[in-house]
């Protein structure tokens, strides 16, 4: 039942974003003199329909998607029947009767509305207060945990190169005090690779300063400094009836050794278990100071990865939302950044940096993820909806046949050439688009089904 509810919420969310997209086409088409014959929400058989001036409004039975049918289909059919070399004698109100610049405005409107929708969604996202982890301002150098962070031998690490060590405490960044690791993340989030950052640190009671810049990481598209939170390995909760619970692991136990290795923080525990052992041996220290050895066989996933039945204790703090004027500015900034990052990601999909099936999701997978995010709170839902809307906008602007970007490309060619595109070229262009989109849909649906049934 929960899975069904997740999919339903996801379907309705995608339907909303596509409706916003098609509303952009609808409003601008009407404004530039193009008649809209049908405005449909969803696909399949219409369960409700009515007329709004020259437009038939439909609500269809399957909520995933929608479309906006612009006048011009009859002009295309007539040209095909007569074998005309170009679109001629188009009827008034037809897509092909207006100047190509007006067509471009109509095509662009859908993606623009999606970007506006994302910016609007980001406003309450930034206004709302939220809980976040308040991990200590003590750091772990990620290079010390190569298995945990999947670090290769030649991978750069700015913190290690600058002489920072696991266990150092960051007191200030660029002269500004930091109280916890959340503050550290905020100070470093927008740093550029060329920015020199001054760290004031504490080690063994000695205060000192280091100045260095981070490095740009292609996979995350961010500047990284090679540091992580240093969190004490204290048990926060233990899953009832789990192997750990049965073996005697309890809340507030501190893991002092794992697999015979000393553990000072949670990353020490994760690193020691990175080879997925079938038997785990922990030495824990109880709140009273007594130590005890615990051995158990961990649960495993279908992929052979261990699944730990406990969590670590982490302090939570409440962060206030931004005032309205700052939320407005942040929403515009985040929307533009999301669009830029999405655009920069596209060429990397074909470079072999990512597995295409892992990063290209179809409607089923997106619907499920959006629906599942409801358990993470309103801010998570808002952020995910905004990012999906941005992705929809950017993807539709690609100069690919069948997408808005492809139609924009044809209109630009018409402006440059000073005459309409030949009917033969138009039909071939659109046919390639249909084949491409059909193959892409088959690919993503197969990926979605594999994702849903694999439990990932």
Secondary structure as UniProt FT lines:
FT   HELIX           2..31
FT   TURN            32..33
FT   STRAND          36..52
FT   TURN            53..54
FT   STRAND          55..70
FT   TURN            71..72
FT   HELIX           73..82
FT   TURN            92..93
FT   TURN            95..97
FT   HELIX           100..127
FT   STRAND          130..133
FT   STRAND          138..141
FT   HELIX           142..144
FT   HELIX           146..149
FT   TURN            153..154
FT   HELIX           158..161
FT   TURN            162..163
FT   TURN            166..167
FT   STRAND          169..173
FT   TURN            174..175
FT   STRAND          176..177
FT   HELIX           181..188
FT   TURN            189..190
FT   TURN            193..194
FT   STRAND          197..203
FT   TURN            204..205
FT   STRAND          206..212
FT   STRAND          215..217
FT   TURN            218..221
FT   STRAND          222..224
FT   STRAND          227..229
FT   STRAND          234..238
FT   TURN            240..241
FT   HELIX           243..247
FT   TURN            251..252
FT   STRAND          254..258
FT   TURN            259..260
FT   STRAND          261..262
FT   HELIX           266..272
FT   TURN            273..275
FT   STRAND          280..285
FT   TURN            287..288
FT   STRAND          291..296
FT   STRAND          299..300
FT   TURN            302..303
FT   STRAND          306..307
FT   STRAND          310..312
FT   STRAND          316..319
FT   HELIX           324..349
FT   TURN            350..352
FT   HELIX           356..359
FT   HELIX           363..372
FT   HELIX           373..376
FT   HELIX           378..396
FT   TURN            401..402
FT   HELIX           404..417
FT   HELIX           423..454
//
